[in-house]
C-alpha cells in the first residue's frame, strides 16, 4: 500500500506578476463563479527544481531537460570537454581542441545518432514489413536488403529535437562514457552501445519526482511521484494596470520635459492555496526501491528539499519589478496510506473577510474535519506550521516529512 504525503499551503504574495500568460497578464482561473489569480503547476515545479535548495541538497542527482542534447554532444566530441560541464545553463563550448576532439562533420553525425536514441521514431507500422522480413525477402530474391533512413525528430543540421527530453544523470553519465570511448577509438557508436544509453533504474530525483514521457520508448517512461495542483487565490481578484515612466538622466527639461520611456504592465496580489501530493512509495520505486538502501535515503533527502522549496520558492516572473518574494504563511502536512484529496473545495466560495489569512486557515481546517467525518481520515499523522500564529518549526517539519 502506497504512503502519501499531502501538503496544503497558504502563501500570500503582494502586487506581482509571477506567472504570465501569452499576453503578459497574470494567469487567472474562474473558480466558484469568481475570477482568481493562478500560478501554473509547471511554473511552480520549474521554480522548485531549479532552486538553490535543490542544487544544494541534490546537485549530484539532478537530470537535465533539453532539446539540445545533440548540440552539446557534438561540442563534447569536438572539444573533448566533459558533457556535464557543457550542459550547465549558459555554458558554451570553448575553442575546439583539435588534439582532443574530432572534425565537426564526423562529430555532427555521431551526435545525431546519440541524440536520436531518446526520440527514435522507428517502429513497425501496421501493414508494413519489419527489417527482418525485408531482409528475408531480399535474400530470397538475391538482392541486398535496403538500408532505411533512421526516423527521428532530431534535425540533422541543427541537432535540435522537436520535443523536450528529460535526461537522467545516469543517462548523461552513460553518454559521457560513450563519448570517451568514441574519442579514444576514433569510431562511430555501435547499435548496442546506443541502445544501452537509455536507463530504467534511475537516481535522478527530478525525473523520479516529476516523471517523463518518451513517446517512442515507452519502456523508459517514468510515472511522476509528485503531483502539483495549480495554485489559486482563496478570494476574488481583479487584475490591475500599472502605467509607468522612466526618466532620462541627461534630460534637463529645457527642450523636452517628457519621460524617456513609457510602459504598462499588469499585476495582482493574493493569498494562494497550494496543494502538493507526494507518493513516497512510488518515489522510492522510481529511484530503485529496495535494490539499494541508499535510494531510500535519497528519496528522504529529495522530499525534504521539495517541501522546503515549496515553502520558500516562487516563480521568478517580474521579481525585479515587484520584489514579490514570500514564504508560506501556513502549511498543513498529512501522512497516510488512504486515497489523497485536495481541500480546494474549502475556497469554492471566495473568502471575503478582512482577516483573510486567519479566515482561510479556519475554513481549511473546518472543511478538512467535515471531510474526515464523512469519509474517514485519509491520514494517520499530521504536522502544522503556522507563521500567522508563530507555531511549528521548519526543522521539525522537515524531519517529519522525511520520516
NORKASUL-V34898 format. One record per pair of residues at least 4 apart in sequence whose ideal C-beta (glycine too) atoms are under 7 Angstrom apart, sorted by the first residue. I is the first residue (numbers start at 1). J is the second residue. Records with the same first field share a line. If there is no record, write none. Layout:
BEGIN
I: J, J
END
This chain:
BEGIN
1: 337
2: 279, 281, 282, 337
3: 280, 281, 335, 337
4: 277, 278, 279, 280, 336, 337, 340
5: 278, 280, 303, 333, 335, 401
6: 277, 333, 334, 340
7: 275, 276, 307, 310, 331, 333
8: 275, 332, 343, 364
9: 274, 310, 328, 330, 331
10: 271, 273, 328, 329, 330, 357, 360, 361
11: 272, 274, 326, 328, 329
12: 271, 326, 329, 357
13: 18, 269, 270, 272, 314, 324, 326
14: 269, 324
15: 267, 269, 322
16: 267, 269, 318, 322, 324
17: 26, 265, 266, 267, 317, 318, 322
18: 39, 314, 315, 317, 318, 324
19: 26, 27, 39, 40, 43, 315, 317
20: 24, 25, 26, 27, 317
21: 25, 27
24: 266
25: 239, 266
26: 37, 239, 266, 267, 268
27: 38, 39, 40
28: 35, 36, 37, 38, 239
29: 36, 38, 230, 232
30: 34, 35
31: 36, 232, 348
32: 348, 349, 350
34: 236, 350
35: 236, 237
36: 232, 233, 236, 237
37: 233, 237, 268, 270
38: 230, 231, 232
39: 43, 44, 230, 231, 272, 315
40: 230
41: 45, 228, 229, 230
42: 46
43: 47, 315
44: 48, 228, 231, 315
45: 49, 210, 228
46: 50
47: 51, 313, 314, 315, 316
48: 54, 306, 309, 310, 313
49: 54, 206
51: 309, 313
52: 56
53: 57, 305, 308, 309, 312, 313
54: 58, 62, 305, 309
55: 59
57: 301, 304, 305
58: 62, 205, 301, 302, 305
61: 169, 203, 204, 205, 298
62: 169, 204, 205, 206
63: 166, 167, 168, 169, 204, 206, 207
64: 87, 167, 172
65: 164, 166
66: 164, 165
67: 160, 161, 163, 164
68: 72, 160
69: 73, 115, 165, 167
70: 74, 111, 112, 115, 154, 159, 160, 161
71: 75, 159, 160
72: 76, 83, 86, 87
73: 77, 83, 111, 114, 115, 175, 179
74: 78, 107, 108, 111, 159
75: 79, 81, 86, 93
76: 81, 83, 86, 179
77: 101, 102, 107, 110, 111, 179, 183
78: 96, 101, 102, 104, 107
79: 93, 94, 96, 97, 100, 101
80: 97, 100, 101, 183
81: 85, 86, 93, 94
82: 176
83: 87, 172, 175, 176, 179
84: 172, 176
85: 91
86: 91, 93
87: 172
96: 101
97: 101
101: 107, 183
102: 106, 107, 183
103: 107
104: 108
105: 109
106: 110
107: 111
108: 112, 159
109: 113
110: 114, 182, 188, 189
111: 115, 159
112: 116, 154, 156, 159
113: 188, 189, 194
114: 175, 189, 194
115: 154, 159, 161
116: 120, 150, 152, 154
117: 194, 197, 198
118: 165, 198, 214, 217
119: 152, 153, 154, 161, 163, 165, 216
120: 152, 216, 217
121: 151, 152, 153, 216
122: 150, 151
123: 216
124: 128, 130
129: 133, 134
130: 134
131: 135
132: 136
133: 137
134: 138, 145, 146
135: 139, 145
136: 140
137: 141
138: 143, 144, 145
153: 161, 162, 163
154: 159, 161
155: 159, 160
161: 165
166: 207, 212
167: 171, 172
168: 199, 202, 204, 207
169: 173, 203, 204
170: 174, 199, 202, 203, 204
171: 175, 197, 198, 199
172: 176
173: 177
174: 178, 196, 197, 199
175: 179, 197
176: 180
177: 181
178: 182, 189, 193, 197
179: 183
180: 184
181: 185
182: 187, 189
189: 193, 194
191: 195
192: 196
198: 217, 220
200: 220
201: 288, 291
202: 207, 208, 222, 286, 287
203: 287, 298
204: 208
205: 209, 298, 302
206: 210
207: 212, 222
208: 222, 225, 283, 286, 287
209: 224, 225, 226, 283, 302, 306
210: 224, 226
211: 222, 223, 224
212: 221, 222
213: 221
214: 218, 220, 221
222: 286
223: 282
225: 278, 279, 282, 283, 286
226: 276, 278, 306
227: 277
228: 276
229: 275, 342
231: 272, 273, 274
232: 272, 273
233: 237, 270, 271, 272
234: 271, 273, 347, 351, 360
235: 270, 271, 350, 351, 352, 356
236: 350
237: 268, 270
239: 266, 268
240: 266, 267, 268
241: 264, 266
242: 264, 265, 267
243: 264
244: 263
245: 259, 261, 262
246: 259, 260, 261
247: 251, 259, 260
248: 260
251: 256, 260
253: 257
265: 321
267: 322
271: 356, 357, 360
273: 344, 347
275: 342, 344
276: 310
277: 340
278: 283, 303
279: 283
280: 284, 299, 303
281: 285
282: 286
283: 287, 299, 302
284: 289, 295, 296, 299
285: 289
287: 295, 298, 299
288: 292, 295
289: 295
291: 295
294: 298
295: 299
296: 300
297: 301
298: 302
299: 303
300: 304, 402, 403
301: 305
302: 306
303: 307, 401, 402
304: 308, 398, 401, 402
305: 309
306: 310
307: 311, 397, 398, 401
308: 312, 398
309: 313
311: 327, 328, 331
312: 327
314: 325, 326
318: 322
319: 323, 324, 325
327: 387
329: 357, 387, 388
330: 361, 386, 387, 388
331: 384, 385
332: 382, 384
333: 382, 383, 397, 400, 401
334: 379, 382
335: 379, 380, 381
336: 378, 379, 380
338: 378
339: 378
340: 378
341: 371, 378
343: 364, 367, 368
345: 367
346: 363, 364, 367
347: 351
351: 356, 359, 360, 363
353: 359
355: 359
356: 360
357: 361, 388
358: 362, 388
359: 363
360: 364
361: 365, 388
362: 366
363: 367
364: 368
365: 369
366: 370
367: 371
368: 372
369: 373
370: 374
371: 375
372: 376, 377
383: 397, 400
384: 391, 392
385: 392, 394, 397
386: 391, 392
392: 397
393: 397
394: 398
395: 399
396: 400
397: 401
398: 402
END
